[in-house]
Amino acid sequence: MYCTPKAVQEQILKRKLLTASGCAVTLNKDRPDAATRRPAFPDVPDDLLLLLLGYCGASSLLALETASRALLELLRSPARHKQQEALWCGCLRSRWSREGPALCSLGDHERRLGLRPRAPARQIYRAFCTKKVAEPDIQTAALERGDEAHDELAFIAVVGGFAGVPSWTEDYEDEDGEKVNFLRWQPPSTEAHLGVFENLDAGLTGATVAELTGDRLRQALHVIDLRSFQCVTLLNTIPDKGMSFVDGWDTRELRDDDAVFFTSPQKYMMRDLTVDKYPLIRPGKGGNRDAGFSLVPFLGTRPTLRHPLPGDADDLPPLRADYRLLFADFVLEPRPPLDWYDEYYTDRTRFIHKAEDFCEFVAEVIRQTHRLCNW
């Protein structure tokens, strides 16, 4: 059984026309002027009905929920939330084969405990279906204090054809000994195989990463506010700052011949636009309520299968190898970049580099982005 939107609409129309009689009408094509009446469909067991609904698409399922109050009550009943979650997880995986499993996993903890998820799959579907590209410059607003936004934002990281849920870490320090906050997605070693990259060393002599890898290293970061179920895309880009092979680096995750790819920082600002529309040209007018952050993506990859070419040296990285994704990092810069010097040291703009403050800022980005898009 597969429910199309047209079939659903026809069924809804028939039900509206025949509500008073409580019967369904079947037309006999051989006798167009005749119609035979038969009793309404017998009651279908709930388990069978939910099984049949699993073959519906999201649009058909929404149409059926709208048309049938009984069906909506069935799906929303406390005893049936597991089946409802299964239905909408199926819709998520069907529409977004890459991000769908990660989106469904946002409610896995509650599902394992038999509880109604804090992030229901139906609401996640709506949020991701209506996501917007985040506004990089927003109007100054009072940011909330505390850990509320930190606990209520869900992030989805995408690299090439793979996606996952990143988590915050503070295990690293910069050269000054200050803790660095960043989101990291680290897929299992058996997943996220990116394929063969040929002549990566050419990236150091002028060829761009995009020319060598195509979209296989395109990275995106989506964020969903689980309070409003609104979603934005914070970044969607390809590494544009080159790459380096690991050779004797003092790091825990990387080993020699791993390849690290670098990307330009993604900058977001909060300015009082009613005070000064051109803060970069006329500094000193922004006021100390202004704020901003700089998010820097990194990709770590590892060769899993070498394809040496004639003449390859043993002490050099392979010119042709299968790579897998080690990690995707989204690092909050611990201090303002040099090109923001005037804004942060002359205008006293607040530079955000802690996870809690970043989440409050991003929550405001989500609110203002969707408000602007709805005008």
C-alpha angles and dihedrals in degrees: 000000000000121000116212121195090245092053090048092051091050090050092049091051092050091050092051092050094047102036093108094053097041089219135110122229124221116193119218107224092201089057106035093178093054130076129186123212123219132176119274117271112287117250110281116216111255094239092053092045092053090047091053091048088059088076092058124098121234094261092051092046091051091048091051091049089051094048099043121051089183091056092048091050090048093053094044096046115117090239093055105043090106091058091045090052090050091051095051094041086057089053091049093051092044096052099036107029091176102043097025099087091047091048091050091050091064089083099036096106094057092041091055089053091049092246130131105266120250085222104044113203091233091058092043089054090053092046096050093042090057099039119143136202105261119251108242094204118046136173118268113265135169108266120220119245126226136041098296097106091039089061096039102052120088120198128205118196120201128193117175108307095347135081138183146158114272124208135207122260135181098183095118136072131201124232090279094054095253119142114253118214118210144152116242130190112192112180121203115274091248093057139061099043106177099194133230120341113192126205096356089167086070086073087073092055101052109290113120124237090241091059091052101040107020112202094333089100097039106133130200135177120205124185129197124198104220091202097059098016092229121143136201136180109236095188140001114177149124122244106273103168098072130248141261135211116231111246115169096332116165097235134124100220101041133068135183116300093022112132123225120197124205130209134190115263119262109228128203126186136192111204136169094242092183090064102044126004093187108043093158092056098040107030123191097052101087100082129216094284090076117102142174146171139205120220117198120195123211130182126202119197134178131205109239100175124026125214104191119202125213110282097022112151117230093228095054130079113265114268090216123033144141110251132199128196114259098180144333113218129192105193127196105221108239094219138022116279117245094255089061095053097113093047096052103033101032102031093036091232113176112246113211117214105146124092096233094051091043091055092050090050093048091048088057090047089055093050095047094042093055092042091054092046091052095055 
